[in-house]
């Protein structure tokens, strides 16, 4: 029996400009999406009945009743291996599977395993990346081309970040973030993700945005554009979780930092470094403070 294993890499927003509130409840955005070499993992195979299992260091938070990888706020899960069967409904991964079956008229049951290594509600696209990985895995399993536009259509319905996570390449996202323009990336550049052990609600952070349009992302090469830009959600996120400012201060002061910023709606911050050695030194310092870290590279 064929088993498909698909990575769900962490997403970062090198820049995130909120331009306006939309009548549909979303916001017009301009964002520079980039992706790490590491993240979660989704495994899919055909089965007699649908089943959804969550394993990994951050499984516990999703197995808690009412837990969600997108909208709910939870304490930082203990970084230990946990596993369990989860209800089929109520997670973006299984929502992606249902939408895939409906779109492509596939009458099959699937056993899906989500190996959860990224903290939840943390601004690095965990739930969106997982849903996108499920779509890619299902497409491979059933012989659907990765470039089939119907996959993007499903992704756009699942959430604003899911289309970017579906392609998992460096892009400029506009509209809700679902209209993508591919950009030259910074593959291999050392990257550090740091989460201080708090989860913040995306909806709450967006609701606290001050509504001021501070202008577009400038033109230029990717790093120049990112360094000349900002994350408009960082001030409201810091107001909700002041420890984010501590992480930013730590990263800003680290040796070898090229760019440091909060990702998405927080609370994870990232830093791009000039060398692996400086990245690893900063990772050790962040871990010594009890913060979750992921030392990786951009892809």
C-alpha positions as CSV (number, residue, x, y, z in Angstrom):
1,X,0.0,0.0,0.0
2,X,1.4,3.4,-1.0
3,X,2.2,5.8,1.8
4,X,3.0,9.4,1.0
5,X,5.1,11.5,3.3
6,X,5.0,15.3,2.7
7,X,6.9,18.0,4.6
8,X,5.0,21.0,6.0
9,X,7.8,23.6,6.3
10,X,7.5,26.6,8.6
11,X,6.4,29.8,7.0
12,X,7.8,33.2,7.9
13,X,6.8,36.7,6.9
14,X,9.9,38.6,6.0
15,X,7.6,41.6,5.9
16,X,3.9,42.1,6.5
17,X,2.1,45.3,5.6
18,X,-1.6,45.5,6.5
19,X,-3.1,48.0,4.0
20,X,-6.9,48.0,4.8
21,X,-9.8,46.1,6.3
22,X,-12.0,44.4,3.8
23,X,-15.8,44.1,3.8
24,X,-15.5,40.3,3.9
25,X,-13.7,40.4,7.3
26,X,-10.2,39.8,5.9
27,X,-7.5,42.5,5.4
28,X,-5.7,43.6,2.3
29,X,-2.1,42.6,2.8
30,X,1.3,42.8,1.2
31,X,3.7,40.2,2.6
32,X,7.0,38.6,1.7
33,X,6.6,34.9,2.3
34,X,9.6,32.7,2.8
35,X,10.0,29.1,4.1
36,X,12.2,27.2,6.3
37,X,13.8,23.8,5.5
38,X,12.1,22.3,8.6
39,X,8.7,22.0,10.1
40,X,5.9,19.5,10.5
41,X,5.2,16.4,8.5
42,X,2.0,14.8,7.1
43,X,1.7,11.2,6.1
44,X,-1.3,9.9,4.0
45,X,-2.4,6.5,2.8
46,X,-5.6,4.9,1.6
47,X,-7.5,3.1,4.3
48,X,-10.8,1.3,5.0
49,X,-12.0,4.1,7.2
50,X,-10.9,7.8,7.7
51,X,-8.6,8.3,10.6
52,X,-6.5,11.2,11.9
53,X,-3.6,10.7,14.3
54,X,-1.4,13.5,15.7
55,X,2.0,12.7,17.0
56,X,5.1,14.7,17.9
57,X,6.3,17.3,20.5
58,X,3.3,19.6,20.0
59,X,0.6,17.0,19.5
60,X,-0.8,17.5,23.0
61,X,-2.1,21.0,22.4
62,X,-4.1,19.8,19.4
63,X,-5.4,16.8,21.2
64,X,-6.8,19.0,24.0
65,X,-10.6,19.3,23.6
66,X,-11.3,22.6,21.8
67,X,-7.7,22.8,20.6
68,X,-7.0,24.4,17.2
69,X,-3.9,25.1,15.2
70,X,-5.2,28.4,13.9
71,X,-7.7,30.4,16.0
72,X,-7.5,29.2,19.6
73,X,-5.0,30.5,22.1
74,X,-3.1,27.9,24.1
75,X,-0.2,27.8,26.4
76,X,3.0,26.6,24.8
77,X,2.9,22.8,24.7
78,X,5.5,20.8,26.4
79,X,8.2,19.8,23.9
80,X,7.8,16.0,24.4
81,X,6.6,13.3,22.2
82,X,2.9,12.8,22.4
83,X,0.5,10.9,20.2
84,X,-3.2,10.2,20.0
85,X,-6.2,9.8,17.7
86,X,-8.0,13.1,16.9
87,X,-11.6,13.6,15.6
88,X,-11.7,13.7,11.9
89,X,-13.6,17.1,11.9
90,X,-12.2,20.2,13.4
91,X,-8.7,20.5,12.0
92,X,-7.5,22.2,8.8
93,X,-5.7,18.9,7.7
94,X,-8.9,16.9,7.6
95,X,-10.8,19.9,6.2
96,X,-8.3,19.8,3.3
97,X,-8.9,16.1,2.8
98,X,-12.6,16.6,2.7
99,X,-12.3,19.5,0.2
100,X,-9.9,17.5,-1.9
101,X,-12.3,14.5,-2.1
102,X,-15.2,16.8,-3.0
103,X,-13.3,18.7,-5.6
104,X,-11.8,15.7,-7.5
105,X,-14.8,13.4,-6.9
106,X,-12.5,10.8,-5.2
107,X,-14.5,8.3,-3.1
108,X,-11.7,7.0,-0.9
109,X,-10.9,6.9,2.8
110,X,-7.6,8.0,4.2
111,X,-5.4,7.5,7.2
112,X,-3.6,10.7,8.0
113,X,-0.8,11.3,10.5
114,X,0.3,14.8,11.5
115,X,3.8,14.9,13.0
116,X,3.6,18.2,14.9
117,X,7.0,19.9,15.6
118,X,5.9,23.5,15.3
119,X,4.3,25.4,18.2
120,X,0.6,26.2,17.6
121,X,-0.9,29.7,17.1
122,X,2.7,31.0,16.6
123,X,2.7,33.0,13.4
124,X,4.7,30.5,11.3
125,X,1.8,28.9,9.4
126,X,1.6,25.6,11.3
127,X,-2.0,24.9,10.5
128,X,-1.8,26.3,7.0
129,X,1.4,24.5,6.2
130,X,-0.1,21.2,7.5
131,X,-3.3,21.7,5.4
132,X,-1.2,22.5,2.3
133,X,1.0,19.4,2.9
134,X,-2.1,17.3,3.1
135,X,-3.3,18.6,-0.2
136,X,0.1,17.9,-1.8
137,X,0.2,14.4,-0.3
138,X,-3.3,13.6,-1.5
139,X,-2.5,14.9,-5.0
140,X,0.5,12.7,-5.2
141,X,-1.4,9.7,-3.8
142,X,-4.2,10.1,-6.4
143,X,-2.1,11.1,-9.4
144,X,-3.2,14.8,-9.5
145,X,-0.6,17.3,-10.9
146,X,0.9,19.5,-8.3
147,X,0.2,22.5,-10.6
148,X,-3.6,21.7,-10.9
149,X,-5.3,25.0,-10.3
150,X,-8.0,23.3,-8.3
151,X,-5.5,22.7,-5.5
152,X,-5.0,26.4,-5.3
153,X,-8.7,27.0,-5.3
154,X,-9.1,24.6,-2.3
155,X,-6.2,26.2,-0.5
156,X,-7.7,29.7,-0.9
157,X,-10.9,28.6,0.7
158,X,-9.1,27.0,3.6
159,X,-7.3,30.1,4.7
160,X,-5.3,33.2,3.6
161,X,-1.9,31.6,4.1
162,X,-2.7,28.1,2.7
163,X,-2.0,29.0,-1.0
164,X,1.5,30.3,-0.1
165,X,2.1,27.2,2.0
166,X,0.9,25.1,-0.9
167,X,3.8,26.3,-3.2
168,X,6.2,26.7,-0.2
169,X,8.4,29.0,-2.2
170,X,9.5,32.6,-1.7
171,X,6.6,34.8,-2.9
172,X,5.1,38.2,-2.7
173,X,1.5,37.8,-1.4
174,X,-1.2,40.4,-2.0
175,X,-4.9,40.5,-1.6
176,X,-5.7,38.4,1.5
177,X,-2.2,36.9,0.8
178,X,-3.6,34.4,-1.7
179,X,-2.5,36.2,-4.8
180,X,1.2,35.2,-5.3
181,X,4.1,36.4,-7.3
182,X,7.2,34.2,-7.2
183,X,10.4,35.9,-6.1
184,X,14.1,35.0,-6.1
185,X,14.8,33.6,-2.6
186,X,17.7,33.3,-0.3
187,X,18.1,29.5,-0.2
188,X,20.6,28.2,2.3
189,X,20.7,31.3,4.4
190,X,20.9,30.5,8.1
191,X,17.6,31.1,9.9
192,X,16.6,30.9,13.5
193,X,13.0,30.8,14.8
194,X,12.3,31.6,18.5
195,X,9.0,31.3,20.3
196,X,8.9,32.5,24.0
197,X,6.3,29.9,25.0
198,X,3.1,31.9,24.4
199,X,0.4,31.6,21.8
200,X,-1.5,34.6,20.5
201,X,-4.8,34.6,18.6
202,X,-4.5,35.8,15.0
203,X,-8.0,37.2,15.2
204,X,-7.2,39.2,18.3
205,X,-4.0,40.6,16.9
206,X,-5.7,41.7,13.7
207,X,-8.6,43.2,15.7
208,X,-6.0,45.3,17.7
209,X,-4.3,46.7,14.5
210,X,-4.7,50.5,14.5
211,X,-6.1,50.6,11.0
212,X,-3.4,52.9,9.7
213,X,-2.0,52.2,6.2
214,X,1.7,52.8,6.4
215,X,2.4,52.2,2.8
216,X,3.5,49.4,0.4
217,X,6.5,47.1,0.4
218,X,9.2,48.8,-1.6
219,X,10.8,47.4,-4.8
220,X,14.3,45.9,-4.9
221,X,16.0,42.6,-4.1
222,X,14.4,40.4,-1.5
223,X,16.6,41.2,1.4
224,X,16.6,45.0,0.7
225,X,12.8,44.9,0.4
226,X,12.5,43.0,3.7
227,X,14.9,45.3,5.6
228,X,13.1,48.4,4.4
229,X,9.8,47.0,5.5
230,X,8.0,46.0,8.7
231,X,5.4,43.8,10.3
232,X,2.4,45.9,11.1
233,X,1.0,43.2,13.4
234,X,4.1,43.3,15.7
235,X,2.9,46.3,17.8
236,X,-0.5,44.9,18.7
237,X,1.0,41.5,19.3
238,X,3.6,43.0,21.7
239,X,0.8,44.7,23.5
240,X,-0.9,41.4,24.0
241,X,2.3,39.4,24.8
242,X,5.1,41.8,25.9
243,X,7.6,38.9,26.0
244,X,7.7,39.2,22.2
245,X,9.6,42.4,22.6
246,X,12.2,40.6,24.8
247,X,12.7,38.1,22.0
248,X,13.1,40.8,19.5
249,X,15.6,42.6,21.6
250,X,17.6,39.4,22.1
251,X,17.7,38.7,18.4
252,X,18.5,42.3,17.4
253,X,21.5,42.2,19.7
254,X,22.8,38.8,18.5
255,X,26.1,38.7,16.6
256,X,25.7,38.2,12.8
257,X,22.0,39.2,12.5
258,X,21.1,40.4,9.0
259,X,17.4,40.8,9.7
260,X,15.2,40.1,12.8
261,X,11.4,40.5,13.0
262,X,8.2,38.9,14.3
263,X,6.5,36.5,11.9
264,X,2.9,36.7,11.0
265,X,0.7,37.5,14.0
266,X,3.3,36.2,16.4
267,X,4.5,35.2,18.8
268,X,7.4,33.5,16.9
269,X,10.2,35.8,15.9
270,X,12.9,35.0,13.4
271,X,16.4,36.1,12.6
272,X,18.4,35.7,9.4
273,X,22.2,35.3,10.1
274,X,25.4,35.7,8.2
275,X,26.8,32.3,9.2
276,X,25.7,29.1,10.7
277,X,28.0,29.7,13.7
278,X,26.4,32.9,14.7
279,X,22.9,31.4,14.2
280,X,23.8,28.5,16.4
281,X,25.3,30.7,19.1
282,X,22.0,32.7,19.2
283,X,20.0,29.5,19.3
284,X,21.9,28.4,22.4
285,X,21.3,31.7,24.1
286,X,17.6,31.6,23.3
287,X,17.3,28.0,24.5
288,X,19.1,28.9,27.7
289,X,16.2,31.4,28.4
290,X,13.7,28.6,28.1
291,X,12.4,29.6,24.7
292,X,11.6,27.2,21.9
293,X,14.1,27.4,19.0
294,X,14.4,26.0,15.5
295,X,17.8,26.4,13.9
296,X,17.3,25.9,10.2
297,X,17.9,27.5,6.8
298,X,15.7,29.3,4.2
299,X,14.7,27.3,1.1
